[in-house]
């Protein structure tokens, strides 16, 4: 991003948005990064730089904000996630698809220069190879969220090929961070387990103990996002979305890591409707394509992530004032 460029993060109060806004402002200066959401966000996001209330489905308001702040780059994070989308089928489709169209059309009209839009491992389904899922493979999603993300991938590639829109995308695995609470995803247990370990000493998991899923620590996800946006356009061929991998683990395995910090910690298992969603997803991801094209490489494994989560969460949860930020 050059000095004249300005970014907006749409969906800034969510799990990714909170961290992404903070990192972008650190890199580019607070005045060059506008945060936005349909509701208020954390004090840090709202008070440390420009903030706009925005429903991404309101195309006119979106265009006004883009023009007002002279935005050149859009990070479109607003979406209904997997578990929430199953309960709100049409609302999820409308938000996940029409919001994307509103941003793609602005880029088509040359009102913005570059878009980041997140895809997800949810595009894969029961027929997808489970182990080391390839970049290009069978994608037959069985969830509302996955269907919308797969459709979004195809539209991103279409707008790139048809109209030259510079859109970039990552298929995020399950994301784990300490700066915001989970937002309705199937992998949310891997965030909640840390909170419950500190506050209650026990955790009831909504997935079975052996349910292995691809996961990533938030600093790696933010790094991947920014690295992809900075990669030379001519090096990128997968405009629909890149596989990236961090680590894969089951609830039983993360519980074992938690017990190293809290020896008396207990976990129980009560699988619910999210189990069926998790069972349709890969166990591990092959991200060699992203490594080859733009140098992607994860830094955190399960042990390193667990250490860092507790390092930050323990003081936060014991001092409620810190949680407001």
N, C-alpha and C positions, 0 to 999 in steps of 0.2 A: 504493500500500500504506500503510495507516494504521499507527499505532504498535502497535496490538494484533495486527496480522496477522503470520503467519509463513509462510515458504515452504520447500518441500523441492524439491531438484533430484535426480531419479532418473536415474541414468546420469551421475553427476558426473565420472567419470574419462575420459569420452569427449572428442572434439574440441570440441564445443559446450559441454559441461558444465563443463570446466575454466575456460573464460573466463566463462561465465555465473555460476557460483558466486562467482568473484572480484568481478564487477561488482555482483551483488546484495548481497554483504556490504559492499561499499564504499558502496552507496546506503542500505542499511537497517540496517547493524550486524551483526556476525558472529553474535550470539546469535539473530538472527531468520531466519537462512538455514541450513537443515540440508542437508548434502550426503549423498548415498547412492549406493552402487553394489554390485554383486555381488562386487566385489573392492576392494582398496585403491586409493587414488588418489594424486595427487602430494602432497608434503609440505604445500604451500600449502593444498590443498583439505581435507586430513585434519586438519591441526594448527591452522589458523587459525580454526576454528569447529566446531560440532557435526557429527559424521559418524556414519552408520549403515551397517553392512553389510546390504544388502537385495537379495533376488531379487524383482523386481516380480511374478513369477508366484505368489509366496507371498502370497495375499490376506490371510491372517490376520496375518502379520508386518507387512504394509503398513498394515493398519488399526491395529495396535498402535502403530506409529511415528507415524502421523498423530495418534492420541489422545495419546500420550506428549508430543509436542512442541506440541500444540494447533495443528496445521498448518491454514492456511486456503487456501493456494495451492500447487498442484502443477505443476511443470515436468517432464513425462514425456519424457525423452530416450532411455531405454533402448530399443535396437533393434538388429537385425542389418542392416547396410547392403547396398547393391546387389550387389557382387561376392561378399561372404561369403554372402549369402542364397541365391545361385544354387547354392552348394555344400552348403548346409544348408537345404533347402526347407522341411521340416515344422517344424524348430526355429525358423526365421525366422518362419513364419506364427504359430506358437504365441506366441513372444515379442512380436512386433509387434502381434498382435491381443488375446491374453488379458491382456497387461499393460495395454493400453488399457481393456479392459472392467473390470479391477479398479479402476482409477482412476475411470472414468465411474460405476461403481456406487456408489462412496463419495460422489461428488458428488450422485448421485440420492438417496441416503439423507441428504443434507444434512450430511455429516461433513466436507466441504470446500466452499469457496465458488467457487473459480475454478481452471480447468485450462488450462495451455498444452501442446499436443501438436503436434509438428512433422510436417507433410506434406512433400512433395518434388516436384521437377519430374519425378521418376520415375513419377508418375501418368500422364504423357503417353506416347504410344506412336507407332509409325510412321505412323499415320493423322492425327496431330495436326498442325495448321499449324506449320511449323518456325520461321518468322520472326515476332517479336512475338506469340508465343502468347498468345491472349486469356485473360481470367479464366475465362470459361465457354466451353468448346469440346469437341471430341471428346477423350475420355480413354480410350484402349484400351491400357493398359500391357502390355508383353510380358516383364516381369521379375517374379520373386517379390516383391521389395521394392516395386515399383510397384503390384502387385496388392494387397498388404497396405496400402499407404498409401491407395490409392483406396477400399478397403473401410473403412478407418479414417475417412476424410473423411465417408463416408455415415453411419457410426455416430455421429460427433460431431454432425452436423447432426440426426440422429434424436433423440439424447439432449437436444439443445437444444430442439427443437420439442415433443417428447413430455413431457419431464420438467423443462424449464427449466434444464438444466445450463449454466452459464456456461463454455463451452469455446471456446478461441481457437486459431487455427492459422495457420501460414505454410508455403507451399510453398518450402522452401529450395532455392536452386540449389547448385552445387558450392561448398563452403566452404573457405577458405584461412586458416590461422592458424599462429602460431609456438609456441604454448604447449603443444601436444600433438602426437603423431604421428598420421598417418592411421589410420582405423579400418576399412578394407575397402570403401571407396567407389570408384566408377568415376572420379571426378574427383581421386583422391588424387595423381595425377602432379603436379598443380599445387602441392602441398605438398612432395613429395619432391624436385622439381627444385631447390628452394632449398637443401636440405640437401646434395644431391650436388654442386651448384655450389661450395659452400664447402669440402666435405671431399674431393672427388675431382676436380673440374674438368670432369666430364663426366656425362652422364645418358642412360640408355636409356629411352625413353618407350614405354609400352604402348598408346598411341593413335597414330593416324596424324597427320602434321604439320598437316593442314588441318581436323582435327576441332574445330569451333567449338562451345563449350558455354557456357551461362550460369554465371557464377561470382560469388562475393561474398567480400569480405574480412571476417574474423571480427568486427572492431569494428562493422561495419555490421549483421551478422546479430544480434549481441547488442543493439544499439540498436533494431533492428526488433522483436525479441522483447519487450523491456521496454516500448517505446512502445505496442505492441499490447495488452499486458496492462494498461496504464494508461489506454487509451482508454475513453471512456464507453460502457457496454454498448449504449445505445440507438443509437449511431452505427454499430454493426457489423452487417452483414447476411450476410457470407460466413462462417458458423460452421464450414464444412468446410475452409477454408484460403484464404489470400490469396496471389496471385502477388506476388512482390517481385523486383526486378532490381537488379543491381549493375553488372556488366560482362560482355561476352562476348569470348572470345578462343580461339585455337587454340594447340596446343603450339609451333608455329613462332613465333607472336607473343610468347608469354611468354619463349621462348628468346632472342628478340631483345632483350627488356628485360633479361634476365639478363646478356647479353653487354655491356651498357652498364656493368655493375659488374665483370664478369670477362671481359675481352676474349678470353681464350684458351679460354673455355668452349666445349665441343662437345656437341651433342645428336645422338643416333641414334634410330631408330624401329624398334620391333619389336612391332607390334600383336598383342594376344592376345585372349582371350575377352571382355575388357571392351570391345573395339571395337564389337561387335555391340550391346551395351547402350548405348554412347554414341551410336551411329547412330540409335537409336530416340528420342532425346531432342531437345528444341527447340534451336535455335541462339541464340535471344534471347526475352525475356519482356516482355510488356506488363503493367506493374504500375500502370496508371492508376487502377484500382479502389482499391487500397490508398492511393495518393496522395490520392484524393478522400475516402475515408471516415475515415482516421485520420492523414493528413499524412505518410505515408512518403516518405523521400527519402534516397538513398544518398550517401555522402561520398567514397568511394574509387573511383578508376579504376585501370587496370592499372599505370601509371607510379607513382602515389602509393602503391599497395599494395606494389609491388616495392621501392621505397625503404624503406618501413617494415619489411618483412620482413627485409631485410638488416641494417638498423639494429639489430634485436633479435637475429636469429639468429647473426650473426657472433660477437659476444661470448659468446653462450650455448654455441655449439659449440666455441669455443676454450677455454672454462672449464667442464669437466664438472660442477663443483659446482653451477653455475647450473641445469643441466638437471634436477636433483633437485627443483627448486622449480617 
